[in-house]
Amino acid sequence: MIYDIRQTTDCTYASSVAHAHHVLRLTPINRPGQRVQVSSLRIEPEPVHWREGQDFFGNRLTWIAIEEAHEALTVKMSARIAVEKFAVPAVADTPSWEAVQEEVFASTAIGPTAPSHFLFPSRMVSLDPEIRDYARPSFPPGRSLFEGARELMRRIKTDMVYDTAATTVTTTPPMSFALRRGVCQDFAHIMISGLRGLGLSAAYVSGYLRTNRPPGATRLQGADATHAWVLVWCGAAIGWVGFDPTNDLIASDEHIVLAVGRDYTDVAPMDGVIVAHGGQHIDVSVNVIPVG
């Protein structure tokens, strides 16, 4: 499937900003099953300094500096991306979660996609014992890791309420888990915490969902905005598999990856420092349109 993607991020400030330095993670990445054919960023006001690069995990970064006074910042991203359909493996062909756990602990790989990077606590994801105990029933002895992760995903979808007013970007997994409410970021963090608590590797993904699905298909939670889901290491034979607990879906050709990290802080779309006083408001709009 080929998509045209448009994202507009509008930041408005309570007072004039004299200087601003930002790092943007708003350019999609190439990865297995996904190829970026073309992408561009437009930024207003125009930065006086602009530098591009990537982080350890291969996410594309844009560093900008704006030296003129401004009361608003607009970043427009456009891209055309080809995404392949994921072939869901047969449960019988997938290893047990204990076997994958042993494989990860024995691994000496340290590359960007090595599962060992996504096994331990990170800045926003602690190994919370209550979340671990919630995840444990999905992984009885000998069960396929893929099957266990799929069941945990479904339980989170069933047990949690999608509520955009319940949490913020700084809400931790124990907080949203106690509320049993939140948004895609919270559900992804909860699933990651539960898996890591059992010694399983899980990564955080930011990206997009197809805006308009085929006739008769249910509209997905998280369309028209940036979305978040989980990559789970299912063993060397299968690799990383995407699980979307917000929609109870295996990520396939309706999920487009923007960035991958240990949690939200690794993939936040915009970080930086501004010289101003007062608050700010951020509005994000997204369109993901299939073109072929």
C-alpha positions as CSV (number, residue, x, y, z in Angstrom):
1,M,0.0,0.0,0.0
2,I,1.2,3.5,-0.9
3,Y,0.2,6.5,1.2
4,D,0.4,10.2,1.0
5,I,0.8,11.6,4.5
6,R,0.3,15.2,5.6
7,Q,1.0,16.4,9.1
8,T,0.6,19.9,10.3
9,T,1.8,21.0,13.8
10,D,0.8,24.4,15.0
11,C,2.4,25.9,18.1
12,T,0.9,29.1,19.5
13,Y,2.6,31.0,22.4
14,A,1.2,33.2,25.1
15,S,3.9,35.8,24.4
16,S,6.4,36.5,21.7
17,V,9.3,34.0,21.5
18,A,12.6,35.8,21.0
19,H,14.7,32.7,20.3
20,A,13.9,29.0,19.8
21,H,16.0,25.9,19.3
22,H,14.1,22.6,18.5
23,V,14.9,19.0,17.6
24,L,12.1,17.5,15.4
25,R,11.3,13.8,14.9
26,L,8.8,14.4,12.2
27,T,10.3,12.6,9.2
28,P,9.3,9.0,8.7
29,I,12.0,6.3,8.6
30,N,12.8,3.4,6.3
31,R,12.5,0.0,8.0
32,P,11.7,-3.6,7.0
33,G,8.4,-3.5,5.2
34,Q,8.3,0.3,4.9
35,R,10.0,2.5,2.3
36,V,9.9,6.3,2.2
37,Q,9.7,7.4,-1.4
38,V,9.9,11.1,-0.7
39,S,9.5,13.4,2.3
40,S,9.8,17.1,3.1
41,L,9.4,19.6,6.0
42,R,8.2,23.2,5.7
43,I,8.8,25.4,8.8
44,E,7.4,28.9,9.5
45,P,9.1,31.2,10.6
46,E,12.1,30.0,8.5
47,P,15.0,28.8,10.6
48,V,18.3,30.5,10.4
49,H,20.0,27.1,11.2
50,W,18.9,23.7,9.9
51,R,20.7,20.4,10.4
52,E,19.6,16.8,9.7
53,G,20.8,13.5,11.1
54,Q,19.7,10.5,13.0
55,D,19.8,9.1,16.5
56,F,21.1,5.7,17.7
57,F,17.9,3.9,16.8
58,G,17.9,5.3,13.2
59,N,15.2,7.9,13.7
60,R,15.5,10.9,11.5
61,L,16.2,14.2,13.4
62,T,16.0,17.8,12.3
63,W,17.7,20.5,14.5
64,I,16.5,24.0,13.8
65,A,17.1,27.5,15.3
66,I,14.8,30.4,14.9
67,E,16.2,33.8,15.8
68,E,13.4,36.2,14.9
69,A,10.6,37.0,17.3
70,H,7.5,34.9,16.7
71,E,4.2,34.1,18.4
72,A,3.5,30.9,16.4
73,L,5.4,28.1,14.9
74,T,4.1,25.9,12.1
75,V,5.7,22.6,10.9
76,K,4.3,20.9,7.9
77,M,5.5,17.4,6.9
78,S,4.5,15.7,3.7
79,A,5.6,12.2,2.6
80,R,4.8,9.4,0.2
81,I,5.5,6.0,1.8
82,A,5.1,2.4,0.6
83,V,4.1,-0.1,3.3
84,E,4.0,-3.9,2.9
85,K,1.3,-6.1,4.4
86,F,2.5,-8.1,7.4
87,A,2.2,-11.9,7.1
88,V,0.8,-13.0,10.5
89,P,2.8,-16.2,11.5
90,A,1.0,-19.4,12.5
91,V,1.1,-19.8,16.3
92,A,2.6,-23.3,15.9
93,D,5.6,-21.7,14.1
94,T,6.3,-19.2,16.9
95,P,8.6,-20.0,19.9
96,S,7.5,-20.0,23.5
97,W,7.9,-16.9,25.5
98,E,10.4,-18.7,27.8
99,A,12.5,-19.6,24.8
100,V,12.6,-16.0,23.5
101,Q,13.4,-14.8,27.0
102,E,16.4,-17.1,27.2
103,E,17.5,-16.1,23.7
104,V,17.4,-12.4,24.6
105,F,19.3,-12.8,27.8
106,A,22.0,-14.8,26.0
107,S,22.3,-12.4,23.1
108,T,25.4,-10.3,22.7
109,A,24.0,-8.1,19.9
110,I,24.2,-4.3,20.6
111,G,23.0,-2.8,17.3
112,P,20.1,-0.4,17.1
113,T,17.5,-3.1,16.7
114,A,19.0,-5.5,19.3
115,P,16.3,-6.7,21.7
116,S,18.5,-6.0,24.7
117,H,18.0,-2.3,24.4
118,F,14.2,-2.7,25.0
119,L,14.4,-5.1,27.9
120,F,15.1,-2.8,30.9
121,P,13.4,0.2,32.5
122,S,13.5,3.5,30.6
123,R,12.8,7.1,31.4
124,M,9.0,6.8,31.2
125,V,8.5,3.0,31.6
126,S,9.3,1.5,35.0
127,L,9.0,-2.2,35.8
128,D,5.8,-1.8,37.8
129,P,4.9,-5.0,39.8
130,E,1.1,-4.4,39.4
131,I,1.4,-4.2,35.7
132,R,3.7,-7.2,35.5
133,D,1.1,-9.2,37.5
134,Y,-1.6,-8.0,35.2
135,A,0.4,-9.2,32.2
136,R,1.4,-12.6,33.7
137,P,-1.8,-14.6,33.1
138,S,-1.4,-14.1,29.3
139,F,1.9,-16.0,29.5
140,P,1.4,-19.5,31.1
141,P,4.2,-22.0,30.9
142,G,5.0,-23.0,27.3
143,R,2.7,-20.5,25.6
144,S,3.8,-18.9,22.3
145,L,5.1,-15.4,22.8
146,F,3.2,-14.2,19.8
147,E,-0.1,-15.7,21.2
148,G,0.6,-14.3,24.7
149,A,1.3,-10.8,23.4
150,R,-1.8,-10.9,21.2
151,E,-3.9,-11.8,24.3
152,L,-2.4,-9.1,26.4
153,M,-3.1,-6.6,23.7
154,R,-6.7,-7.7,23.6
155,R,-7.1,-7.5,27.4
156,I,-5.7,-3.9,27.4
157,K,-8.2,-3.0,24.7
158,T,-11.0,-4.5,26.7
159,D,-10.0,-3.3,30.2
160,M,-8.9,0.3,29.4
161,V,-11.1,3.2,28.4
162,Y,-9.9,5.5,25.6
163,D,-10.2,9.0,27.2
164,T,-8.3,11.9,25.8
165,A,-9.0,14.0,28.9
166,A,-7.7,11.5,31.4
167,T,-3.9,11.8,30.9
168,T,-1.1,13.9,29.5
169,V,2.2,13.2,27.7
170,T,3.9,13.1,31.1
171,T,1.6,10.4,32.6
172,T,3.5,7.3,33.7
173,P,2.2,3.8,33.1
174,P,1.4,3.1,36.8
175,M,-0.8,6.2,36.8
176,S,-2.8,5.4,33.7
177,F,-3.0,1.7,34.7
178,A,-4.5,2.8,38.0
179,L,-7.0,4.9,36.2
180,R,-7.8,2.2,33.6
181,R,-8.0,5.2,31.2
182,G,-5.8,7.0,28.7
183,V,-4.8,7.2,25.1
184,C,-2.6,5.3,22.7
185,Q,0.6,6.4,24.4
186,D,-0.7,5.2,27.8
187,F,-1.8,1.8,26.4
188,A,1.5,1.3,24.6
189,H,3.5,2.1,27.8
190,I,1.3,-0.2,29.9
191,M,1.9,-3.1,27.5
192,I,5.7,-2.4,27.3
193,S,5.9,-2.3,31.1
194,G,4.1,-5.6,31.5
195,L,6.2,-7.4,28.9
196,R,9.5,-6.0,30.2
197,G,8.5,-7.0,33.7
198,L,8.4,-10.6,32.4
199,G,11.8,-10.4,30.8
200,L,10.5,-9.7,27.3
201,S,11.7,-7.0,24.9
202,A,9.2,-4.4,23.8
203,A,9.8,-1.1,22.0
204,Y,7.6,2.0,21.6
205,V,6.5,3.1,18.1
206,S,5.1,6.5,17.0
207,G,3.5,6.8,13.7
208,Y,0.2,7.1,11.8
209,L,-2.9,5.1,11.0
210,R,-4.7,5.1,7.7
211,T,-7.3,7.8,8.0
212,N,-10.1,6.3,5.9
213,R,-10.5,2.5,6.0
214,P,-12.3,0.4,3.4
215,P,-16.1,0.5,3.3
216,G,-17.6,-1.4,6.3
217,A,-14.4,-1.3,8.3
218,T,-14.5,0.2,11.8
219,R,-12.7,3.6,12.1
220,L,-9.6,3.2,14.2
221,Q,-8.9,5.1,17.4
222,G,-6.0,7.4,16.8
223,A,-6.6,8.2,13.2
224,D,-6.3,11.9,12.3
225,A,-3.4,12.3,14.8
226,T,-0.1,10.7,15.6
227,H,-0.5,7.2,17.0
228,A,1.5,4.9,19.2
229,W,1.8,1.1,19.4
230,V,4.3,-1.6,20.5
231,L,7.0,-3.7,18.8
232,V,7.5,-7.0,20.5
233,W,10.6,-9.2,19.9
234,C,9.2,-12.6,19.0
235,G,12.6,-14.4,18.5
236,A,15.2,-14.3,15.8
237,A,13.2,-16.4,13.4
238,I,10.3,-13.9,13.4
239,G,11.8,-10.7,14.6
240,W,9.9,-7.6,15.7
241,V,6.1,-7.7,15.4
242,G,3.8,-4.7,15.9
243,F,0.9,-4.9,18.4
244,D,-1.6,-2.0,18.6
245,P,-3.4,-2.3,22.0
246,T,-5.5,0.8,21.3
247,N,-7.3,-1.0,18.5
248,D,-6.5,-4.7,19.2
249,L,-4.7,-5.0,15.9
250,I,-1.5,-6.6,14.6
251,A,0.3,-3.7,12.9
252,S,0.3,-4.2,9.2
253,D,-0.1,-2.0,6.1
254,E,-2.5,0.4,7.8
255,H,0.3,1.4,10.3
256,I,3.0,3.8,9.2
257,V,6.1,4.1,11.4
258,L,7.5,7.5,12.2
259,A,10.1,6.6,14.9
260,V,11.0,3.8,17.3
261,G,12.4,4.1,20.8
262,R,12.3,2.7,24.4
263,D,9.4,5.0,25.3
264,Y,7.7,8.3,24.3
265,T,10.7,10.4,25.3
266,D,12.9,8.7,22.6
267,V,10.4,9.6,19.9
268,A,8.7,12.9,21.0
269,P,7.9,14.8,17.8
270,M,9.3,18.1,19.0
271,D,11.7,19.0,21.8
272,G,13.6,22.1,22.5
273,V,14.1,25.4,24.3
274,I,12.3,28.7,23.8
275,V,13.0,32.1,25.3
276,A,9.6,33.5,26.3
277,H,7.1,33.5,29.2
278,G,3.6,32.0,29.6
279,G,2.2,28.8,28.2
280,Q,1.8,27.4,24.7
281,H,-0.8,25.4,22.8
282,I,0.0,22.7,20.3
283,D,-2.5,21.5,17.6
284,V,-1.7,18.5,15.4
285,S,-3.7,17.4,12.3
286,V,-2.9,14.3,10.2
287,N,-4.1,12.9,6.9
288,V,-3.1,9.5,5.7
289,I,-4.5,8.8,2.3
290,P,-4.0,5.6,0.2
291,V,-3.0,6.3,-3.4
292,G,-2.2,2.9,-4.6
